[in-house]
Amino acid sequence: MYKHRCVLPFHHMAVRPDGGIRPCCYFRPESVPDDLTIEHPDPFNHPFMNDIREKMLQDQYVEGCSKCYKDEAASGRSMRLEMNSLSTDFGLPKQGRGEQVKLTNLDWAFSNVCNNKCRMCGPELSTQWYSDAKKMNYGFEKRGILAKNSIIDDYDLSNLRFIKMLGGEPLMEQEKFIKMLKKCNLSELTILLVTNTTLTPNEELTKLLKKCKKVSITLSVDSYGPINDFLRKGSNWETVEKNIRWYTDTFKNYPVTLSLHSVASIYNVNLIHELIEYCLEKNMYYTYTVVDGPNWIMPRNLPNDVKPKVIDYLKSQHQRFKNNTIFKLLEFEIQQPGDFGMFIRNDIKLNKIRNESWETLNPWLWREIQPYIVPEIL
């Protein structure tokens, strides 16, 4: 078994919203040269990419792949091992996977253009965040849409077998999406589209998606009802519900899989059962993940005396929903050391900037934390 070799650099690139490129989404960004972007004349054959492939063929250590190596040391599992498995259905060539160099897979973000400014997001992934980020003293480099996209403009994309579409909000860039798909062999193409559910594909894009071999659409929705609009500023629950119905009705007779994906943060940690119940009622597959940034929004920052009450709730829910994993993960998260002062200072500041409050959206949690908002932590 290879210790360091991975199939992905031979067939795959991950394009980030700022136009930067990595061999995969897990690759350490500080290891990537500044000129490896979609503006490069041939990013897939950039000297850095070719050097990684040569090291892979020699089964040599690659610094940018250290996350996978560490995962393997800790658990025996990693993305590298998963991708190297012949059983992985990711559109990768099955024969000569380590030697043949052919772009077949893209993890793609056209830009960070977005119509939402979600609480758990930031300016790197949403243009709507720029003004608030400046007021919140977030350090970031504003970067616009790059002038040239050599991959779409110059590459033969007929060999693509898998595209993961991210943003920003990818449906804000539908003309670019259409241009890309028209260069692909759709009957052999699998697409994973992640959208904030505020928009739907236009007629031309819908027709192209229906011609694909397989499409998975992940609808990002964080909570049931109006608190979703607070967490995903720019969203509207009535529109979200209408669009969920549109996706369900439009693609019901096509090889399209729909699922809801949600992020559990300090704001909705005691409400996640509501969205699970909604998905069960609609017979929709759902996934939850614990927010991993910004740090101040993590559930571990609850006041220490409130944590046992939330943990009791989580225990009751993972019994009710047959030990649903998300409740156990959240229980573990809440048990970690936190900083309530960090949360409340950022919460108050952002609420003031946006002229909003979550008092009526999660009244139980709001009441529980009020006694701990004292002058010495503000």
PALORO-212714 format. One record per residue (C-alpha): residue in one letter; z, x, y. Coordinates in steps of 0.2 Angstrom, whole numbers, plus 5000, padded with zeros to 4 digits. Example, Ala and Ser with C-alpha at 12.3 -4.5 7.8 and 13.67 -1.06 7.14 Angstrom:
<pts>
a503950624978
s503650684995
</pts>
This chain:
<pts>
m500050005000
y499650065017
k501050115029
h500250095045
r498450025043
c498049855050
v496449755048
l496449675066
p495849825077
f494249815066
h493849635070
h494949565084
m495449575102
a496749485113
v496149455130
r497649415142
p497549305158
d497449455170
g495849515160
g496749655151
i496349675133
r497449735118
p497049765100
c498149605096
c499349495105
y500849595097
f500249765103
r501349855115
p500449835133
e501149995140
s500150085126
v498450015133
p497450115146
d497150025162
d495250015161
l495249915144
t494849755152
i493449625151
e492649715166
h492349865154
p490449875149
d490949865130
p492849845128
f492749815109
n492049995107
h493150065121
p493650245116
f495450185114
m494950055102
n493950175092
d495350305091
i496550165084
r495250125071
e495150315066
k497050325065
m497050165054
l495750235042
q496950385040
d498450275039
q499250365054
y500650295065
v500050205080
e501350185094
g500650025101
c500949945083
s502849985083
k503349805084
c502649775067
y503349935060
k505049885066
d504849705059
e504449775042
a505949895042
a507049755047
s506449615036
g504949675025
r503849555035
s502649575050
m501049515057
r500149675051
l500649635033
e500149455035
m498449495042
n498149625029
s498349495015
l496749425008
s497549255007
t497749245026
d496449115033
f496149195050
g494249205049
l494349395045
p492949475033
k493549475015
q492549625010
g492749805017
r494049735029
g494649905035
e492949995037
q491749875044
v491849855063
k491349685069
l492049565082
t492449405072
n494149355080
l494749325098
d496449285105
w495749225122
a496349175140
f495049155153
s496349175167
n498049125173
v497348975182
c498448825179
n498948655186
n500748665181
k502148775185
c503348755171
r505148815172
m504948935158
c503349005164
g502949125179
p501549195190
e500849295176
l500249135167
s500149015181
t499349025198
q500448875203
w501948985202
y501349115215
s502249035230
d503848995221
a503949165213
k503849255230
k505349145236
m506249175219
n506049365222
y505049385206
g504149555206
f502349525201
e500649585205
k499449445211
r497849465202
g496349345204
i494949305192
l493949455187
a492149465193
k491349505177
n491649455159
s490649575148
i491249485132
i490449325136
d489049395147
d488449535136
y489049515118
d488249435103
l489549305098
s488749235083
n489849325072
l491449245079
r492449155066
f494049115075
i494549095093
k496249055100
m496148985117
l497649005129
g497949005148
g498448975161
e497748805156
p496148835146
l495448665151
m495448715169
e494048835164
q492948715154
e491248785160
k491748955154
f492348885138
i490648785135
k489648945139
m490649045126
l490448905113
k488548895115
k488449075110
c489349045094
n488948985077
l489948825078
s489748775060
e490748935055
l491948935069
t493748885069
i494648855086
l496448845090
l496648765108
v498348765117
t498348645131
n499748575142
t499148395139
t498748355157
l496848365154
t495548325141
p493948405137
n492448345146
e490948255137
e489948415134
l491448515128
t492048375117
k490348375108
l490448555105
l492148545098
k491648415086
k490248535079
c491548665075
k492048705057
k493848665061
v494848635077
s496748645079
i497348575096
t499148615101
l499848495114
s501248585124
v502548455128
d504348505131
s505348335131
y505148155129
g504948055146
p505248115164
i506248265160
n504548335153
d503848325171
f505348425178
l505148555165
r503248565167
k503048535185
g501348455189
s501448355173
n501648165172
w502348085156
e501247935158
t499648045159
v500348145144
e500547995133
k498847935138
n498048095134
i498948105117
r498147945113
w496448005119
y496548165108
t497048055093
d495647925095
t494248045100
f494548165085
k495148055071
n493548065061
y493248255063
p494048405056
v495348425070
t497148445068
l498348395082
s500148445084
l501448445098
h502348615102
s503948615112
v505148745120
a506948715119
s507948785134
i509548755142
y508948605151
n508448505135
v509548585122
n510448415119
l508848305120
i507648385108
h507948245095
e507048125107
l505348215106
i505548235087
e505848045085
y504348015096
c503248125085
l503848045069
e503447875076
k501747935081
n501448025064
m501148185073
y501548365067
y502748455079
t503448625081
y504948685092
t505348865097
v506848935107
v506348995124
d506349185126
g506149195144
p506449205159
n508249255153
w509149135165
i508448985156
m509049025139
p510248905130
r511549045128
n511949035146
l512848875144
p514748885149
n515748945135
d516848785134
v515248675133
k514448775119
p515548695105
k515048525110
v513248565110
i513448655093
d514248495086
y512748395092
l511548515084
k512448515067
s512348325067
q510548335071
h510048455057
q510948345045
r510048195052
f508348275051
k508648355034
n509148525040
n507748545053
t507548735057
i507548715076
f509348655076
k509948795066
l509048925077
l509748845093
e511448845086
f511249035083
e510549055100
i512048965109
q513249075100
q512549235108
p513349295124
g512749225140
d512949215159
f513149045166
g513249115183
m511449185181
f510849015176
i511648915189
r511149035204
n509349025198
d509348835195
i510048795212
k508848915221
l507348845212
n507948665214
k508048695232
i506348775233
r505548625224
n506648495231
e507148425215
s508648395203
w508948355185
e510548265187
t509748095182
l508648175168
n510048245158
p511648165165
w512748215150
l512448395151
w512448395170
r514148315170
e514748445157
i514348595167
q514948535184
p516748595182
y516148775179
i515148785195
v516448875205
p516248985221
e516549155212
i514949135202
l513749075216
</pts>
